[in-house]
């Protein structure tokens, strides 16, 4: 059968990334307690395509992802899976990303009642010019309380939910657990969020936020300081968005740093 993808193309355009996205598949994630959590992930995978090829072979992406999921517990070896994809498609570079919801059993602050807390996370691997880079991402919802509102108001202060989006990169011989990264990020907010709160817990959360007011700038700076202090991290990106409760817009701050 004729292979259309391998036909010659004469438009002189090297394509930087071509592949598939929004592929749903199970992903096995290693937990800090040495157990595994199987999550539903959405994959995006791409490779470079030289200018002389008409197209890439889209089915081969799915073939490798399916093989890796069945044989290698996809999620354990992002690099190995990406290397197989690049080899199978005769490419020079490639990217592989999984987005998924990760659950951590979280106890309420006073009553210590446990319930699953959901966090949007991502694993991403890149191979460019033979160099591999892994990126771990998580979006952590938190509470922030406005210092200005507290200062000028006789009673109370406005607070809101904020989303702290952190991406970090580190060498393969190191390990940073999602649980530790999430706990660190939550410590930088006015107060963490919880799935289950009884009245005593709600009182604690409300008062804790009031006693610990933070602008979006404060949250971002506190996260940046902690990421700078972590000697394992080579590069990081922090995006903090406060979903304002008294404005028709969000407050937002961003920082990207390469440490080494």
N, C-alpha and C positions, 0 to 999 in steps of 0.2 A: 504494500500500500504506500502511496506517495507521501513523503514527509514534507508537508508544506512549510513547517516551522524552519526547516534547515535550508530553504531556498535562499538564494542570494538577494540582498537588499542593496539598492544603489543610492539611497538618500543620505548616506554619510553621517548618520546620527547614532552615536553610542548611547544606549539607554542606561541610566544610572541604576534604576530600580524597576523591576517588573516582576509580578507574582500574583499572589492571591491574598485576600483579606476576608475577615468575618467568617472564618471557618470554625465551627463549634466542635469541640472534642473534649474528652476527659483529660484532666491533668493531675498527676500525682505530685503533691507538694510535701516536702519533708518538714516536719514540725520540730521545734526545739526540744521537745520531750522524747525524741527518737521514734515517734510514730509517724504515720503518713495521713494526709488528708486528700481525698480525691475531690476535685472541684470541677465545675464546668467552665472551660476556658474558651476564649475567642482568639484565634491565631491570625497573625499577619506575617507573611513570609515573602521575601523577594530576593532576586539575584541581579547582578549586572548582565547586560546583553550587548555583545559586540555589534558594531554597525553593520557587519556583513551578514548577520542572521536576521531573517524576517521575523521570527518570533521565538518565544521560549515554550517549553512543554509544561503546561499548567498541571496536568495530571500527575506529573512526577513529584510535585510538592506534596500532594495528598498521599501519594504512595509512601514517601519517606516518613512523613508525620505518622501515618498509620502503623508502619513497621516499627518506628521508635516507640510509639505508645504501647504496642503489644509486647515488644521484646526488652525494652530498656527502661520502662517506667518513665515515660516522658515527664520532664521536670527535674530529673536527676542530672541529666547531661545535656544541657542546651548546646554546648559547643560541639559535641559529637554529632548531634542531629544536624546542626547547621553545616558542619564540614561534609556530611554525607550529601546534603542537598546541593551544595556547591559543586561537589565532585560529579554527582549524577547529571547536573545540568551544564557541566563544563564552563562554569563561571569563575570569575576572579574575585568577586566579593558577594556578600549576602547578608541579610538581616532576618532575624526571627524574633517575634514578639508574641507573648501570651498575656492577655488580660483576664483576670478572674476575681471572684469574690472569695476572700479568705475569712474564716470564722475563728474567733478566739473566745473561749468561755471567760466571761468577765464578771467579777463579783461587785455588787453594789457597795458603796463606800461605808455604810453603817450596818445595815442588816446582813451584809455578806451573802446575798442571794444571787445565785449564778444564772446567767443567760447568755446565749451566743451573741457576740457583737460582730457585725459584718464590716469588712474593710475592702475597698477596691485596690487590687494590687496588680503588679506586672513584672514579668521576667523578660528581659530583652538581651539578645546576643547579636554582636556584629563582628564580621570578619572582613577587614579591608587591608589589602596588600599583605595578607598572611597574618595580620595582627588581630587577636581576639579581644573583644571588650564586652564585659557583662554589666548590665544596668538593672538594679533592683528598684522598683517603684511602689509607692503606697500613697493613697489619699486618706488622710485621717480627719474625721469630723470632730470638732471640739466646740467649746463655748468660749466666747470672749465677751468682756464687759468694758464699755467705753470709759476710760479715765476722765475725759472731759465732761461727759454726762454726769458722772458721779460727783465731780468737783462743783458743778454749777447748779445741781438739783438739790432741793431741800429734802426730798424724799426719793429714794431709789435711783436707778440708772438704767439706761437701755442696754440690753445684751442681745446677742445673736449667735447663731451657729456659724462657724467658720470652717473652711476646708483647707487643710495643709497638705499640699501635694509635694512629696519629696522623692527625688531620684538620686541614687548614689551608685558609684562605680568603684570596684576594688579588684585586686588581683585574685586569680583563681585559687591560690593556696591559702586564702583567707575565707572567713565565713561570717556573715552578719545575718542573724535571724530576724524574720519579720516581727516576731514578738518583741524583741529588744528595740528595734527601730521604732515601732509603734509606741511603745511605752515612753521612749525618749521624746518623741514628738508631742505626745499628750502632756508631758510634764511642762511644756513651754506655753501652754494655753492658760486662760483664766481658770478653766476647770475641764476635765475630760467629760465625755458623754458616756451614758450607760444605756443598755437596752431595758433593764428592769430597775425601777426605783419605787420604793415604798415611801411613805410620808417622811420618815426620819432621814432617808437618803436624799429626798428632794430638798429638805431643809439644809442639809449639809452642802449639796451642790450649789444651791442659791447663795448661801452665805460665803462659800468658798470663792465663787466667782466675784462677789461683791468686794471681798477682801483682797482680791488679786486682779485688779483692772488692767487691761492691756489693749493698746492700739494694735492694728494689724502690723505696724512697723515693729512693735515690741515683740510680738510673736515671731516674726521672721528673724529678727536679730538674735533672739534666744536660740532658735533652731540652728542658725548659722554658726553661732559660737560652739554649740555642742558638736556639730559636724566637723568643724575645724579641729576640735580637740581629739577627735577619733583618728588615731594614727593609721588605721586600716584603710580608710576612705581616700581614694585618689582624686575624685571629682564629684561634685554634687550640684543639684539644682533644687531650689525651694520656691514654691509658688503658694502664696497664702491669700485666700479670698474670704472676706467677711461678708456674709449675706445680710446686709444691714436691715434692722427691724424698723427703723424710723425714716429711712431714705428709700427712694426708688432706684437705687443703684447699689453696687457692691464696692467695698473698699478692698484694695488689692496691692500686694507687694511681691517682688520677685528678686531672686539672687542666684547667680551661677558662678561657681568658682572651680578652678583646676588647681589642685594642691601640689601635684607632682606628675 
